[in-house]
Amino acid sequence: MTGPHFTLAYVPGATPGKWARIWGERRPEVPLDLVQVPPGEAEATVRDRTADAALLRLPIDRTGLHAIPLYTEATVIVVPKDHLFAAADEVTPGDLTDEVLLHPQDDTLDWPQPPGRPALERPGTTADAIELVAAGVGLLVVPQSLARLHHRRDLTYRPLLEAPQSQVALSWLEEETTDLMETFIGIVRGRTVNSTRGRPQQEPVKRKKPAKQPRANPPHPRRGKPRRRS
């Protein structure tokens, strides 16, 4: 029989390595399996129990799921190193009016009306879009972690102001908040080993004090004439 284990799915750009190391220190008897999945499949891995939890990007359908926002990423624009924007400290949407912006199928930013001119076709993945940027076809707006993940010597990136940002969250099934899940939640939230894991603690049962018994009425003094001294 195989022992217990914990599977964490994560989307490209997420970096669970630090948390995995802490897990190994606190729960060495339970292996932690890290599985990278495409952005559009992270939520499904939790719902079908392929993974115990997932590091994914919001928004998602939270029906039946917990989701703890962990951090928000900066948004950048990826450009060739010889592009005009490479000399700028930052870029604004107004600067992109005449630029072709690539919009990959696995886009992680929910930008209803992006600036610039749309490309003739949408690349299948962010990796494909990076190749097109290098070929001079257009520019690409992504979370900074994805720009780092797909780093190339002939490309660079600059901060893009006033743009949507990607929020990374930890998600798991509502009915699957196990002790192992509580351990991982404590790790990502920075709890120490001795702190409570987040599971609601039962309040100690308060013993009821015994009801006070009514005091017995003192005996009534006898009524009568006082004795005379002899």
Secondary structure, DSSP 4 states (H G I P E B T S, - for coil): -----EEEEE-TT---HHHHHHHHHH-TTS-EEEEE--GGGHHHHHHTTSSSEEEEEE----TTEEEEEEEEPPEEEEEETTSGGGG-S-B-GGGGTTSEEE--TT-----SS-SSEE-SS--SSHHHHHHHHHTTS-EEEEEHHHHHHT--TTEEEEEBTT----EEEEEEEGGG--HHHHHHHHHHTT--TTS--SSPPPPPPPPPPPPPPPPPPPPPPPPSPPPPP-
